[in-house]
Amino acid sequence: MQLHQIRYFLALCEEYNFTRAARRIGVSQPSLTNAISALGEELGGALFQRRPLIFTTLGRAVHPYFKQIAESADHVHAVARALIDSPTGVNVVTVAPVRKARP
């Protein structure tokens, strides 16, 4: 699973059209289709049903997780830019350890 595939999935969720989603993210429609198909194969099933374009049960289930992943990646980039752009150029950031969720 790659971040660009997740971003393509989210764009398709917002546009509900492969051509518009591809145009929005700046890739060809076949590239978008291939990335979505590969993501679905990795997860074990289709994420969308075509004609009309709607979520499958799997697509609906993974959507909030993919949204959180993309938002977290954006946050990481923002933090990194803020640290790099700081006046001193050196900052110490304390990060709490990630706790594993209990089943």
C-alpha positions in Angstrom: 0.0 0.0 0.0 1.4 3.3 -1.0 0.5 6.8 0.0 -0.2 7.9 -3.6 -2.7 5.1 -3.9 -4.5 6.3 -0.8 -4.6 9.8 -2.1 -6.0 8.6 -5.4 -8.6 6.6 -3.6 -9.6 9.7 -1.6 -9.8 11.9 -4.7 -12.1 9.3 -6.4 -14.2 9.3 -3.2 -14.7 13.0 -3.6 -15.2 13.2 -7.3 -17.1 9.9 -7.9 -15.6 10.0 -11.5 -12.4 8.5 -12.6 -11.7 11.1 -15.3 -12.3 14.1 -12.9 -10.3 12.5 -10.1 -7.4 11.8 -12.4 -7.5 15.4 -13.7 -7.7 16.8 -10.2 -4.6 14.9 -9.0 -2.7 15.3 -12.2 -2.4 11.8 -13.5 -3.8 9.9 -16.4 -7.1 8.1 -16.0 -5.4 4.7 -16.7 -2.8 5.4 -14.0 -5.6 6.2 -11.5 -7.5 3.1 -12.4 -4.4 0.9 -12.1 -3.5 2.3 -8.7 -7.1 1.8 -7.4 -7.2 -1.7 -8.8 -3.8 -2.6 -7.3 -4.9 -1.2 -3.9 -8.0 -3.3 -4.0 -6.1 -6.4 -4.9 -3.7 -5.8 -2.0 -6.7 -5.5 0.3 -8.5 -8.5 -1.1 -11.4 -6.9 -2.9 -12.8 -4.1 -5.1 -13.1 -0.7 -3.4 -15.6 0.7 -5.9 -18.4 -0.7 -8.1 -18.6 0.9 -11.5 -21.8 2.0 -13.3 -22.8 3.7 -11.2 -19.6 4.4 -9.3 -20.3 3.6 -5.7 -18.3 2.3 -2.7 -18.2 -1.4 -2.1 -18.5 -2.6 1.5 -14.7 -2.8 1.6 -14.3 0.7 0.1 -16.7 2.2 2.7 -14.9 0.4 5.5 -11.4 1.5 4.6 -12.3 5.1 3.8 -12.0 6.6 7.3 -8.7 4.9 7.8 -7.3 6.1 4.5 -8.5 9.6 5.3 -6.7 9.5 8.7 -3.5 8.2 7.0 -3.5 11.1 4.5 -4.2 13.6 7.2 -1.4 12.2 9.4 1.0 12.3 6.4 0.1 16.0 5.8 0.6 16.7 9.5 4.1 15.1 9.4 5.0 17.3 6.4 3.8 20.4 8.1 5.8 19.6 11.3 8.9 18.9 9.3 8.5 22.2 7.3 8.0 24.1 10.6 11.1 22.6 12.1 13.2 23.2 9.0 12.0 26.8 8.7 12.6 27.6 12.3 14.9 30.6 13.0 17.5 28.6 14.8 17.4 25.7 12.5 17.6 23.3 15.4 14.7 22.2 17.5 14.2 19.3 19.9 10.9 17.6 19.7 9.7 15.1 22.2 7.5 12.4 20.7 5.5 10.1 22.9 5.8 6.4 22.0 3.1 5.0 19.9 0.9 2.7 21.9 -0.5 -0.4 20.3 -4.3 -0.7 20.3 -5.6 -3.5 22.3 -7.9 -5.9 20.4 
